[in-house]
Amino acid sequence: MKRIAHRYVRTILVVFLALAMCLTTLPLTGASVYASDDTSEIATEVNDITASTPPAEGGFSDEENLTDEGTEGTEEKQTEEQPDGTEEKVPAEEENGENPDSISPAVDSDSEIDGNEDPASGNNDPEEPVSLNVEVKPFEGTYNAKAHTITLSGVPEDAVVEYSTNGTEWKTNKPTRTSAGTTTVFYRVTTADGYVLEDTADITVHRAALKSASLSSSSFSYNGKAREPKVTVYGSVNSKALKKGTNYTVKLSSGRKKVGKYTVTITGKGDYKGTITKTFTVKPAKAALKSKSLSCGTLKVSMKKKTASYGGGYYQIAYKKSGGSWKYAKATSKTKTLSVPEANTYYVKVRVVKKTGGKTYKGAWSKTYKVVNKIPVKAQKVLNAANRTPFAGQGWCAAWVCNVFDRSGVLTAARLPYASDYYRRYCTSSNRADLKPGMIVASRYSYAGGYAGHIGIYIGNGKVISNETRITIKTIDEFAATYGHGYPIRWGWMNGKKLL
């Protein structure tokens, strides 16, 4: 069929070519071609041209000598003898068993067959594209110390899923992220028939919040060095303490050597966010007493160091007598003398106080010191009265002693005629271990050997005050040497009442 189609096309081309050649050989005059009235002349010329061309059904002429798909030369004309003796031409197509009326349209051998057509099956419908219903779920959440990744669903069982974090290196293991930040995951799904789906999804982990923080101490004592508390920080993820430098940073106020208030700023880092602020103070150092004494209403205290050694400021002294309430006094120097109500025992303590930045900072109290009066209050009152009682006259030693006791207000002394009477009635010991301030000291006889004797008052430190030719103070030994003839001197409490 293809050869027949080619022959028809070539026959038409040859006819048009012959006509063109004839026209070019005719005189270009209107009388010979177009203007001639002799139509037979034109017909004769046309017949001459057509006679030289092969018939439409008979193939090509010998002059053309064309080749069609490997057949060389012209095809021989086939004839068939008719009953009347004439010959009838038989087309070559009929001779070959082909029907010229059933010729199929020509198909160009150089034309391309559409890729969607299947010549063998005759199915020319285009193939439908493969459809994958793969869904991806990115991750977005808060840091919790666990690994997170993306999730794919709708993946065919026979498909291969690969992952990458850079788009070039692929693995079948899913990438994960634990720490705060974002990881872009490239994923590729390849089906069994070679279809490939590629896309990306993010793993986003947000920073967790700091939960709480504590300081090793909120108060420090002054020591001349910068103070820095230890910090313990907890996050909102678990009960484990966070790591400094990894999970948080610490910033401290400057000037932490001096007494005052300071700030600690804790800021989240890495997987944690947020800020926590804590404060601590530096207070004056703990002071101490160097010495203390109590004597008949006078309390004297002495501190070990100046206030500058404790952080500056001033001293606050607290004191109370036994069974009483605390009273306070201020001291700017190391030594302080206080007038206090008479008592045998006092308690005292001291601390340093400093005012700075509009606030008052108080150091720790020293230990509480017990201060005992060396001389009991009543005895001290007698001694004080002895220093104020005037001379009673020579020979009136017993009267002077009674005046002293009366003036002290401690008791009213029994008025006996002679000193020896006090010796016999109230003075019962000659053991010096029993000798106490405020006791009366007497002899049986006087220095002249008289029976009246002599009497005085023991004032402590081994001394006796008495009324002789004037008011005199002798040591106990001197008193014994003067008045202890024949009988040792003795001592005891006036009226038998202890002055303790």
C-alpha positions as CSV (number, residue, x, y, z in Angstrom):
1,M,0.0,0.0,0.0
2,K,2.8,2.3,0.8
3,R,4.4,1.7,-2.7
4,I,1.1,2.4,-4.5
5,A,0.7,5.7,-2.6
6,H,4.2,6.7,-3.6
7,R,3.5,6.0,-7.3
8,Y,0.4,8.2,-7.3
9,V,2.3,11.0,-5.8
10,R,5.2,10.7,-8.3
11,T,2.8,10.5,-11.3
12,I,1.2,13.8,-10.2
13,L,4.6,15.4,-9.8
14,V,5.7,14.2,-13.3
15,V,2.6,15.7,-14.9
16,F,3.1,19.0,-13.3
17,L,6.8,18.9,-14.3
18,A,5.9,18.2,-18.0
19,L,3.4,21.0,-18.1
20,A,6.0,23.4,-16.7
21,M,8.5,22.3,-19.3
22,C,6.0,22.8,-22.1
23,L,5.1,26.2,-21.0
24,T,8.7,27.3,-20.8
25,T,9.3,26.2,-24.5
26,L,6.3,28.1,-25.9
27,P,6.7,31.6,-27.4
28,L,5.9,34.1,-24.8
29,T,3.3,35.8,-27.1
30,G,-0.3,36.1,-26.5
31,A,-1.2,35.0,-30.0
32,S,0.4,31.5,-29.8
33,V,-0.7,30.6,-26.3
34,Y,-3.5,32.6,-24.8
35,A,-4.8,34.8,-27.6
36,S,-5.1,32.2,-30.4
37,D,-8.6,31.4,-31.6
38,D,-7.5,28.1,-32.9
39,T,-8.3,25.9,-29.9
40,S,-7.2,22.8,-31.7
41,E,-3.7,24.0,-31.9
42,I,-3.6,24.3,-28.1
43,A,-5.1,20.9,-27.7
44,T,-2.5,19.4,-30.0
45,E,0.2,20.8,-27.9
46,V,-1.3,19.5,-24.7
47,N,-1.8,16.0,-26.3
48,D,1.8,16.0,-27.3
49,I,2.8,16.7,-23.7
50,T,0.5,14.0,-22.2
51,A,1.6,11.4,-24.8
52,S,5.1,11.7,-23.5
53,T,4.1,11.0,-19.9
54,P,3.3,7.5,-18.5
55,P,-0.3,6.7,-17.7
56,A,-1.5,7.3,-14.2
57,E,-2.1,3.6,-13.5
58,G,0.8,2.2,-15.4
59,G,3.8,3.4,-13.3
60,F,6.7,5.5,-14.4
61,S,8.2,6.0,-18.0
62,D,11.5,4.6,-19.0
63,E,12.9,8.1,-19.3
64,E,12.4,8.8,-15.5
65,N,14.1,5.5,-14.5
66,L,13.0,6.0,-10.8
67,T,13.8,3.5,-8.1
68,D,11.2,2.6,-5.4
69,E,12.2,0.6,-2.3
70,G,14.9,-1.6,-4.0
71,T,13.1,-2.1,-7.4
72,E,15.3,-0.8,-10.3
73,G,14.1,0.4,-13.7
74,T,10.6,0.7,-14.9
75,E,7.9,-1.9,-14.4
76,E,6.8,-3.8,-17.4
77,K,3.3,-3.1,-18.6
78,Q,1.0,-6.1,-18.3
79,T,-1.6,-6.7,-21.0
80,E,-4.6,-9.0,-21.3
81,E,-6.0,-10.3,-24.6
82,Q,-9.6,-9.4,-25.1
83,P,-12.2,-11.5,-27.0
84,D,-12.1,-9.1,-29.9
85,G,-8.4,-9.5,-30.2
86,T,-7.4,-6.3,-28.5
87,E,-5.2,-6.0,-25.5
88,E,-6.3,-4.4,-22.2
89,K,-3.9,-3.0,-19.8
90,V,-4.0,-4.7,-16.3
91,P,-2.7,-2.5,-13.5
92,A,0.3,-3.9,-11.7
93,E,-1.6,-3.5,-8.4
94,E,-4.3,-5.9,-9.6
95,E,-1.7,-8.3,-10.9
96,N,-0.2,-8.4,-7.4
97,G,-3.6,-9.1,-5.9
98,E,-4.0,-5.6,-4.5
99,N,-7.1,-3.6,-4.8
100,P,-6.3,0.1,-5.7
101,D,-9.6,1.2,-4.2
102,S,-8.6,-0.1,-0.7
103,I,-5.3,1.9,-0.4
104,S,-4.7,3.0,3.2
105,P,-3.5,6.5,3.9
106,A,0.2,6.8,3.5
107,V,2.4,6.8,6.6
108,D,5.7,8.6,6.6
109,S,8.5,6.3,7.5
110,D,10.3,9.1,9.2
111,S,7.4,10.1,11.5
112,E,7.7,9.2,15.2
113,I,5.2,7.0,17.1
114,D,3.8,8.6,20.2
115,G,5.2,7.1,23.3
116,N,1.7,6.6,24.7
117,E,0.7,4.4,21.8
118,D,1.1,0.7,21.8
119,P,1.3,-0.5,18.1
120,A,1.2,-4.1,19.1
121,S,-1.9,-3.9,21.3
122,G,-3.6,-1.1,19.5
123,N,-4.2,0.7,22.9
124,N,-3.5,4.4,22.4
125,D,-4.8,5.7,25.8
126,P,-2.1,7.6,27.8
127,E,-0.8,6.0,31.0
128,E,-2.0,7.6,34.2
129,P,0.7,9.0,36.6
130,V,1.4,7.2,39.8
131,S,-0.1,8.9,42.9
132,L,1.3,8.6,46.5
133,N,-0.7,9.6,49.5
134,V,2.2,10.1,51.8
135,E,1.7,12.4,54.7
136,V,4.4,13.9,56.9
137,K,4.1,15.2,60.4
138,P,6.8,17.6,61.5
139,F,7.7,17.8,65.2
140,E,7.5,21.0,67.3
141,G,7.7,21.0,71.0
142,T,9.6,22.0,74.1
143,Y,12.9,20.5,75.2
144,N,12.3,17.5,77.5
145,A,15.7,15.7,77.3
146,K,14.2,13.1,74.8
147,A,14.9,12.5,71.1
148,H,12.3,13.6,68.6
149,T,11.8,13.1,64.8
150,I,9.3,13.4,62.0
151,T,6.6,10.9,61.2
152,L,5.6,9.6,57.7
153,S,2.2,7.9,57.0
154,G,0.7,6.3,53.9
155,V,4.0,4.9,52.7
156,P,3.5,1.7,50.5
157,E,4.9,-1.4,52.1
158,D,7.3,-2.1,49.2
159,A,8.6,1.4,49.1
160,V,12.0,2.4,50.4
161,V,12.2,5.5,52.6
162,E,15.5,7.3,53.0
163,Y,16.5,10.4,55.1
164,S,19.1,13.0,55.0
165,T,20.1,16.2,56.8
166,N,22.0,17.8,53.9
167,G,20.1,16.5,50.9
168,T,23.1,14.6,49.6
169,E,23.9,11.8,52.0
170,W,20.9,9.4,52.4
171,K,20.3,6.8,55.1
172,T,17.3,4.7,56.1
173,N,17.6,5.7,59.7
174,K,15.5,8.6,60.8
175,P,17.4,11.7,62.0
176,T,16.5,12.8,65.5
177,R,17.0,16.0,67.6
178,T,17.1,16.2,71.4
179,S,18.6,19.7,72.1
180,A,16.8,22.9,71.5
181,G,16.9,24.2,67.9
182,T,15.7,23.1,64.4
183,T,16.8,20.3,62.1
184,T,15.5,20.1,58.6
185,V,15.0,16.5,57.5
186,F,15.1,15.6,53.8
187,Y,13.1,12.4,53.1
188,R,12.8,10.4,49.9
189,V,10.2,7.7,49.1
190,T,11.0,5.3,46.2
191,T,8.2,2.9,45.1
192,A,8.8,-0.5,43.6
193,D,8.0,0.8,40.1
194,G,10.6,3.5,40.4
195,Y,8.4,6.5,41.4
196,V,10.3,8.9,43.7
197,L,8.8,11.5,46.1
198,E,11.1,13.9,47.8
199,D,10.3,16.7,50.3
200,T,11.5,18.2,53.7
201,A,10.1,18.5,57.2
202,D,11.4,20.2,60.3
203,I,12.2,19.0,63.9
204,T,11.8,22.0,66.1
205,V,12.6,21.9,69.8
206,H,12.0,25.0,71.8
207,R,14.0,25.9,74.9
208,A,12.6,24.9,78.3
209,A,12.2,27.3,81.1
210,L,14.4,27.6,84.2
211,K,12.3,26.5,87.2
212,S,14.1,27.5,90.4
213,A,17.5,28.5,91.9
214,S,19.0,28.6,95.3
215,L,22.1,30.1,96.9
216,S,24.4,28.2,99.3
217,S,23.9,31.2,101.7
218,S,21.9,34.4,101.6
219,S,24.1,36.0,104.2
220,F,27.9,36.2,104.6
221,S,30.1,37.8,107.2
222,Y,32.7,40.4,106.3
223,N,36.2,38.9,105.8
224,G,37.9,41.5,103.5
225,K,37.4,39.3,100.4
226,A,34.8,39.2,97.7
227,R,32.0,36.9,98.6
228,E,30.4,34.5,96.0
229,P,27.7,32.0,97.0
230,K,27.3,28.7,95.2
231,V,24.3,28.5,92.9
232,T,22.1,25.5,92.4
233,V,19.6,25.7,89.5
234,Y,16.8,23.4,88.4
235,G,14.9,23.3,85.1
236,S,11.3,22.4,84.3
237,V,12.3,19.0,82.7
238,N,13.3,16.9,85.7
239,S,14.6,17.1,89.2
240,K,18.3,17.0,88.3
241,A,20.4,20.1,89.0
242,L,21.5,21.9,85.8
243,K,25.1,22.5,84.8
244,K,26.7,25.9,85.1
245,G,28.1,27.0,81.7
246,T,26.0,24.5,79.8
247,N,22.5,25.2,81.0
248,Y,22.9,28.6,82.6
249,T,25.3,31.4,83.3
250,V,25.8,33.4,86.5
251,K,26.5,37.1,86.8
252,L,27.4,38.7,90.2
253,S,27.3,42.3,91.3
254,S,30.6,44.0,91.8
255,G,32.0,45.2,95.2
256,R,31.2,42.1,97.2
257,K,34.0,42.8,99.7
258,K,32.2,45.4,101.6
259,V,29.2,45.3,103.8
260,G,26.0,45.6,101.7
261,K,23.5,43.8,99.5
262,Y,24.4,42.1,96.2
263,T,22.6,40.5,93.3
264,V,23.0,37.1,91.5
265,T,21.6,37.0,88.0
266,I,21.0,33.5,86.6
267,T,20.3,33.3,82.8
268,G,19.3,30.2,80.9
269,K,21.6,28.9,78.2
270,G,21.5,26.1,75.6
271,D,18.3,24.1,76.1
272,Y,17.0,26.5,78.8
273,K,15.7,30.0,78.7
274,G,14.6,32.6,81.3
275,T,16.2,34.6,84.1
276,I,16.2,34.2,87.9
277,T,17.5,36.8,90.2
278,K,18.7,36.1,93.8
279,T,20.2,38.4,96.4
280,F,22.6,38.0,99.3
281,T,24.1,40.3,101.9
282,V,27.5,40.8,103.4
283,K,27.2,41.7,107.1
284,P,29.8,42.9,109.6
285,A,31.9,40.2,111.1
286,K,31.3,38.7,114.5
287,A,32.9,40.7,117.2
288,A,34.4,39.6,120.5
289,L,35.2,41.0,123.9
290,K,38.7,41.3,125.2
291,S,37.9,41.9,128.9
292,K,35.0,42.7,131.1
293,S,34.6,43.7,134.8
294,L,31.8,44.5,137.2
295,S,32.2,46.4,140.4
296,C,29.5,47.9,142.4
297,G,27.3,49.3,139.6
298,T,30.0,49.8,137.1
299,L,30.3,47.5,134.0
300,K,33.3,47.9,131.9
301,V,33.8,46.1,128.6
302,S,36.7,46.1,126.1
303,M,36.5,44.9,122.5
304,K,39.3,42.9,120.8
305,K,39.5,45.0,117.6
306,K,38.4,48.2,116.1
307,T,35.1,48.2,114.1
308,A,37.0,48.6,110.8
309,S,38.3,45.0,111.3
310,Y,34.7,43.8,111.4
311,G,33.6,45.8,108.3
312,G,33.1,49.2,109.8
313,G,30.3,50.9,111.7
314,Y,29.9,51.0,115.5
315,Y,29.6,48.6,118.4
316,Q,26.3,47.7,120.0
317,I,26.5,46.4,123.5
318,A,23.7,44.4,125.1
319,Y,23.7,43.8,128.9
320,K,21.4,42.6,131.6
321,K,21.5,41.5,135.2
322,S,20.6,38.1,136.2
323,G,16.9,37.6,135.7
324,G,16.5,41.0,133.9
325,S,15.9,42.1,130.3
326,W,18.4,43.2,127.8
327,K,19.5,46.8,127.6
328,Y,21.6,48.3,124.8
329,A,24.4,50.8,124.5
330,K,26.4,52.2,121.6
331,A,30.2,52.4,121.5
332,T,32.4,53.9,118.9
333,S,35.7,53.0,120.5
334,K,37.1,49.7,121.8
335,T,36.3,50.4,125.4
336,K,33.0,51.3,127.1
337,T,32.2,51.9,130.8
338,L,28.5,51.6,131.8
339,S,26.8,52.6,134.9
340,V,24.4,49.8,135.7
341,P,22.1,48.9,138.6
342,E,24.0,47.1,141.3
343,A,23.9,43.4,141.0
344,N,26.3,40.6,141.7
345,T,26.1,39.1,138.2
346,Y,25.6,40.6,134.7
347,Y,25.5,39.2,131.2
348,V,26.9,41.0,128.3
349,K,27.4,40.6,124.5
350,V,28.5,42.8,121.6
351,R,28.1,43.1,117.8
352,V,29.0,45.5,115.0
353,V,26.3,47.5,113.2
354,K,26.8,49.4,109.9
355,K,24.5,51.7,107.9
356,T,25.1,51.9,104.2
357,G,22.9,52.5,101.1
358,G,20.0,53.5,103.3
359,K,20.0,50.2,105.0
360,T,21.3,48.9,108.4
361,Y,23.4,45.7,108.5
362,K,24.0,44.0,111.8
363,G,26.7,41.5,112.4
364,A,26.3,38.4,114.5
365,W,26.3,38.8,118.3
366,S,29.4,37.6,120.1
367,K,29.0,34.9,122.7
368,T,27.3,36.0,125.9
369,Y,29.8,36.7,128.7
370,K,29.0,36.3,132.4
371,V,30.4,39.0,134.5
372,V,30.4,38.4,138.3
373,N,30.9,41.3,140.7
374,K,34.2,40.7,142.6
375,I,32.5,42.1,145.7
376,P,28.9,41.3,146.4
377,V,26.6,44.3,146.1
378,K,25.8,44.5,149.8
379,A,29.4,44.2,150.8
380,Q,30.3,46.8,148.2
381,K,27.8,49.1,149.7
382,V,29.4,48.7,153.0
383,L,32.8,49.4,151.5
384,N,31.5,52.5,149.7
385,A,30.0,53.7,153.0
386,A,33.4,53.1,154.8
387,N,35.0,55.4,152.3
388,R,32.5,58.1,153.1
389,T,32.1,57.7,156.8
390,P,34.1,60.3,158.8
391,F,36.5,59.7,161.7
392,A,34.6,59.0,165.0
393,G,37.4,60.0,167.3
394,Q,40.2,58.1,168.9
395,G,39.0,55.0,170.9
396,W,35.7,54.9,169.1
397,C,36.5,52.1,166.6
398,A,33.3,50.1,167.3
399,A,31.1,53.2,167.0
400,W,32.6,54.1,163.6
401,V,32.0,50.5,162.3
402,C,28.3,50.7,163.3
403,N,28.1,54.1,161.6
404,V,29.4,52.6,158.4
405,F,26.8,49.8,158.3
406,D,24.1,52.2,159.2
407,R,25.2,54.6,156.3
408,S,25.4,51.7,153.8
409,G,21.7,50.9,154.3
410,V,22.5,47.2,154.1
411,L,21.7,46.6,157.8
412,T,21.6,48.2,161.2
413,A,24.6,47.1,163.2
414,A,24.2,45.8,166.7
415,R,25.7,48.4,169.0
416,L,27.8,46.6,171.5
417,P,30.0,48.3,174.1
418,Y,33.4,47.1,173.1
419,A,35.2,45.7,170.1
420,S,35.9,42.5,172.0
421,D,32.2,42.0,172.3
422,Y,32.0,41.7,168.4
423,Y,35.0,39.4,168.5
424,R,33.3,37.0,170.8
425,R,29.8,37.2,169.3
426,Y,30.3,37.5,165.4
427,C,33.9,36.7,164.6
428,T,34.1,33.0,164.4
429,S,37.0,32.2,161.9
430,S,40.7,32.8,161.6
431,N,40.9,30.9,158.3
432,R,41.9,33.3,155.6
433,A,40.1,31.2,153.0
434,D,36.9,32.4,154.6
435,L,37.8,36.0,154.5
436,K,35.4,38.1,152.4
437,P,35.0,41.8,151.7
438,G,32.5,43.4,154.0
439,M,33.3,41.2,157.0
440,I,34.3,42.7,160.3
441,V,37.8,41.9,161.7
442,A,38.3,42.2,165.4
443,S,40.8,41.4,168.2
444,R,40.2,40.4,171.8
445,Y,42.7,42.9,173.2
446,S,43.9,46.2,172.0
447,Y,47.5,47.0,171.2
448,A,48.0,48.4,174.7
449,G,46.8,45.1,176.2
450,G,43.4,46.5,177.1
451,Y,40.4,44.2,177.2
452,A,38.3,46.5,174.9
453,G,40.1,45.1,171.8
454,H,39.9,46.7,168.3
455,I,37.6,46.3,165.2
456,G,37.7,47.2,161.5
457,I,36.1,46.2,158.1
458,Y,37.8,44.0,155.5
459,I,37.8,45.7,152.1
460,G,39.4,43.0,150.0
461,N,42.9,42.5,148.5
462,G,44.1,41.6,152.0
463,K,43.4,45.0,153.6
464,V,41.4,46.2,156.6
465,I,40.1,49.8,157.2
466,S,39.5,51.0,160.8
467,N,39.1,54.0,163.0
468,E,42.4,54.5,165.0
469,T,43.8,58.0,165.6
470,R,42.4,58.6,162.1
471,I,40.9,56.4,159.4
472,T,43.7,53.9,158.4
473,I,44.1,51.0,156.0
474,K,46.4,48.2,157.1
475,T,47.2,44.8,155.6
476,I,45.7,41.9,157.4
477,D,49.2,41.0,158.6
478,E,49.9,44.4,159.9
479,F,46.5,44.4,161.7
480,A,47.3,41.0,163.3
481,A,50.7,42.1,164.4
482,T,49.3,45.2,166.0
483,Y,46.2,43.8,167.7
484,G,46.7,40.0,167.9
485,H,48.5,39.8,171.2
486,G,47.7,36.6,173.1
487,Y,44.8,35.7,170.9
488,P,44.6,35.5,167.1
489,I,42.5,38.0,165.2
490,R,39.2,36.6,163.8
491,W,36.5,37.7,161.3
492,G,32.9,37.2,160.6
493,W,29.6,38.9,159.4
494,M,28.0,41.8,161.3
495,N,24.9,40.6,163.1
496,G,25.8,37.2,161.7
497,K,24.3,38.1,158.3
498,K,26.3,37.3,155.2
499,L,26.6,40.1,152.7
500,L,26.6,38.0,149.5
